[in-house]
Amino acid sequence: IFPFKYDGITYDEHTPKDSKPWCATEVDSDTEVDSDCDWGECADGCSGIVGCKTGWVECMFPFKYKGNTYDKCTTKDSESELPWCATEVDEGDENQVIEGEWVDCFD
C-alpha cells in the first residue's frame, strides 16, 4: 500500500528494514502502518511479497489442501477472494494444512 507512514516518515515506495525492502500491507485512516504485523518483505519493488510472507507470519510450502499440493499462495475456497497459504502443516499427513493455520497473502 502506497503511500504509507512509518515512524512519522511518508514512503511512496518500499523502504529498507534490517537491509530487506518492505512495505505496508495495511494502514490506518492517516496512512500510518497500523501494527507490527501490517507489513511484508518485498520483491520487485513491492509488487509481490517474498515467499508470500505476511507481517511476521511466513507460509509453509509446499502444502496440501483438499488433495492438491501448492507451492505458492492459492485462492481455492477463499471467502475474501484473496490468495492464502498454510502457516502450519501436518508433516505426517503429507504436508496437509492444519485447520485454522493459514493466512491471507498480500501481493
N, C-alpha and C positions, 0 to 999 in steps of 0.2 A: 504494500500500500504506500503510495507516494502522494503528496509529501507526508512525512511523519516527524514528530518531535521526540527527542530523547535528551535528557539532561539539559533542557532549555534550548537546544540547538535544533533547527529545522533542516531536514535532509530531503533532497529531491532525487537521490539515488542511494544505492547501498552504502553502508559505512563499515569500516573495519572494526571488529571486536575480537580481541585476542588474535589478531592477524588474519581472521577469516571474515570476508564480507558478509553482512547480514542486513535484513530489512524488516520492517513491521509487517505482521500478518493481521493485526487488529489494533485499532486506535480508538480513543475516546472522542467526545464531541469537539475537543480542542486539538485534535490530531496528535495527541501525546500517546506514546506507547503505553497501553493500559496496564500491563503487569509483566512479570518476569517471563511469562510463557507466551507472550504475544509477538514473537519474532521468529525468524528462521534463517538458517545459513543459506547463502545464495549461490546460484550457478548462473552463468551468463547474464550478469547484471540484474539479478533478482527476477529473471523471467521464470525461474523454477527454483524449488527448494532442493538442496543437495540431498540425495538419498531419501527424499520425502520427509526430511527432518522437520518437525513442527515444534517450535519452542524448545523445551527441554526433553521432549519425548522423541525417541528415534524408532523408526519402523524396523520390523524384523522381516528380512527377505531371505529366501523365498518363504511364503506362507500359503497354506491350503485353505480354501473356503468352498464349501458345497461341491467338493470333488474336483475343483480346478486349482491349479498352482499358479501363484502370481509372483513376479519378480519386480513389480512396480505397483504403485497405487492403482486402485480399481474403483469404479462407480457401481459395481454389482450390488444390488439391493440397497443402495444409498437413498435414504429418505430425503436428504438435503440436496441430492444430486451432486454433491462434492465427492471427489475421489477420497478414498480412505485406505488405511493399511493396518496390519496387525502390529501391536506393540508387545505382545507375548504370544508364543506358540507352544504347543504341546509336542516336544521333540519325539516323544514315544508314540505319537499318533501322526507321524509323517508331516510335522510342522503345521498341524491343524490350528487355526486361530482359536484362541480361548475366548469363550463368550464374554462380551463386555470389554475385552482387552484390545481395543482398536482406537484410532484417532483420525480425524479428518486431515487431509493433506492440502496444503495451500500452494498452488502452482501459479 
